[in-house]
Amino acid sequence: MSENSTPPPRLLPVMGFTVLYMTAAIAGSWLQGNREFVFYIAVMIVLISVMMLVHRAARLTGGLLWALSMWGLLHMAGGLVPVPESWPYNGEHAVLYSLWLIPDLLKYDHIVHAYGFGVTTWLCWHALSRSVRRADGSAPRPTAGLLTLCAAGGMGFGALNEVVEFIAVLTIPNTNVGGYENTGWDLVSNLAGCAIAAVVIRLAHRAADQKSR
């Protein structure tokens, strides 16, 4: 293996962790006969490959790599980990994704959507700040306009996720995706996560500026 093809050291622990839970997810899907999640596992493998290419180009931070990996874990657990049928859940399948954390108000699914596309907004900002330079050659500041653009990027990837779920509904019988109202709440959750991420990036940058003075 050439030096250029060797993963950077900080990527190795994340890769090991991700491979571990993906292996468990593949085994769990096979044992449960869960055809829907076999589809999602295939999508996850594609996404992991894409993220490795993005990391190679944009050198993602360790924190961002771990945040993305944790999102994958939450997604895999959401569709495969069962919950007791006595617990409040929505839909036909008693799994984490259907679990009401606050009955009729907040589901595990909503939290994962907000978290995941908040992380995606962070990823968009990281890629933008690595690719664009100001006139003096310095990295751009996270202005309201640039962060709005990154949040819109996060929302766009969230909409793409809904397209993938729609394909699952059309091709796989008896999915746990939900209907139109579920899609609406997914998009609202995505928006909340993207907005929170944009605010956190702005505040973190401001705090770092004040500390360096």
C-alpha positions, 0 to 999 in steps of 0.5 A: 500500500502506498503512503498516499493510500494509507488512512490518516492516523486519526481516521483509523479509530473512527474507521474501526468503530464504524466497521464494528457497528456496521458489522453488527448491523449487517448481522442483526438485519440478517437475523431479523430478516429485515429487508428494509434495513438491508437497503439502508445498510447498502446506502450507509456503505455508499455514504461511508465511502463518499465521506472517506473521499470527502475527508481525503479532499477536505481533511475533516477534523477528528470531532467531525469524523466522530460526529458523523460516525455517531450519526451512523450508529444512531441510525443503525440502532434506530432501525434495529434495536427493539423496544418493549411493546409496553413503551409508547411508540408510533407505527407498526414496528417497536424499534427505537426509531418509532419510540416516543421520548415525549408522547405525541410530541418528540420521537427518537427519530426527530432527535436523530434527524436534528443531530444528523443534519446539524452535523451535515451543516457543520460539514458544509461549513468545514468544506466551505471554509477550506475551499474559499479564501478572502482577498487577504488569503485568510479563511472566511469568517462564519458570517450570517450569510455563509452560515445560512448557505451551509444550513441550506446545504444541510437542509438540501441533504435532508431532502435527499434523505427523504428521497431515499426513504421514498425509494424504500417505500416504493421498492420494499413492502412494509417499511417503517418510514411513515407517511406525509406527516412523518416526512413533514416532521423529519424536515422540521427536525432537520431545520432545527438541527441545521439552525442550531448548528449554524448558531453554535458555529457562529458562537464558537468562532466568536469565543475563539476570537475573543480568546485569541485577543 
